[in-house]
């Protein structure tokens, strides 16, 4: 399938594996890229620029296909070593960078000069238009369904994607709620040029996370994600567990007086404990509403192949028959 | 266009008009039926005698099929099933309650029954009750909602993969592209609410229609997620913004003045139930134009998908 996204990134299928904290290691990215999608290494999961350079080198050993690096710009005082990470990306010969969080304008010139394509994650049409204006090559439009940070507008993809399609000139992928060939065709019909999957890729054989995490996704229903940190205007969609319910209770009882220190036990430094060690009640971890649609743990190749086959069957079978 | 929905409902197009209280009455519903869709008469706002008058009016305005919605939480008269059967209605949607309550008697009388569901669990209960089909309603839509909202992008394929009956998608439905996307996810029909509220034949005050036309996709609020009383999605106004920031508990008393808003045009008098799709509506249009454009765009979109993505 050719779309503006496959052409832009030089990939076979219009499927991107979005950056995920403590999931986007070289093994994950390489598996997706080898299957014809675009795998993404999560920059900030690496402690230093040197670690990121090493992760990029490991990924290159595992695939000769294009892959990307995610750089998330956080609103924190102690900024990560972004210049060093950008240098590692450029010197590592990475062809695509997925930016997220705050405006990526400060690093954009360096990436563009190095011939790197930039796709920025956006949760609102106004942010997507801004990304287009500052020179991003594409955007990932994240609906309210998505795991991680869906923003504060709460607009699901049935509304957000066609709004984005009406306004944007650059290509975009749909993110949030994407699981299979049905989601891909729906996203294309709503004007997207491809899809971004996060949570769905965690439930694959190659995902370098503890098996407890994959089993939690299989067990989850469509009602099992929660929105935390809304009082901080830093909303995150996570899978419910004992820690998350405890955190939400604090948000309800403390109200406007809540501080980050109050919820630190449930969110600070919990990712390695959950994703690597499989301590499923250790804290809050990002998970999309799509968990309700995940019922197996295929290889990345099987997952992507069946998405493309199903999409083809829907378009040329069921839909075409109706329109004739 | 022929599929299970057009065949079961006896309509030309698989497009259903949502049963908005006070609004889904003969002038709007007959326009939908005459345009080839399924017009629905609501029974939630008035006494059965008022509904009887609307149905009588419908028969003078259209000879096409139309249906009735029974919003179970709002039923005043226990005789509603006998009433609907006596009126010769063939298609009923039930909502806001246990699907077992009315499904049996309606089916025994030969009616086609669809139940409105916001979750997979709700869908499986309705199937067990024996319904002929489902209206699967995502959190995008306006009106009274399940407090734990699930977006249609996830809910629709989830329910499709667990049930065999035909599904009508509700929430966010406004055009051929949304119809094509819903069909890709497994729906065989779509239901339009806010789009029909802002149709030319809709009886509501032009102030509300203008507010829908002017609204961005961010201009609705989801109220009362933690109860007591029902959660709902409504147009963002001064009143609903205040209720969002400082929840007052059960909002049902606010609906005492609903007619001042719906028909008097005072948007602060009550709560204007509106879906997020308001952000994608930019003109008041006659119902026939809405339906014709939706079907044409649906067919164009499928042709575009077939031409662009031929991997064979």
Interface residues (C-beta under 8 A of the other chain):
Chain A: X1 X2 X3 X124 X125 X143 X144 X145 X153 X154 X155 X156 X157 X158 X159 X160 X162 X163 X165 X176 X177 X178 X179 X180 X182 X183 X185 X186 X187 X188 X189 X190 X191 X221 X222 X223 X289 X290 X292 X293 X308 X311 X312 X314 X315 X316 X318 X319 X320 X322 X323
Chain B: X1 X3 X119 X120 X121 X138 X139 X140 X148 X150 X151 X152 X153 X154 X155 X157 X158 X160 X161 X171 X172 X175 X177 X178 X180 X181 X182 X183 X184 X185 X186 X217 X218 X222 X276 X277 X279 X280 X298 X299 X301 X302 X303 X305 X306 X308 X309 X310 X311 X312
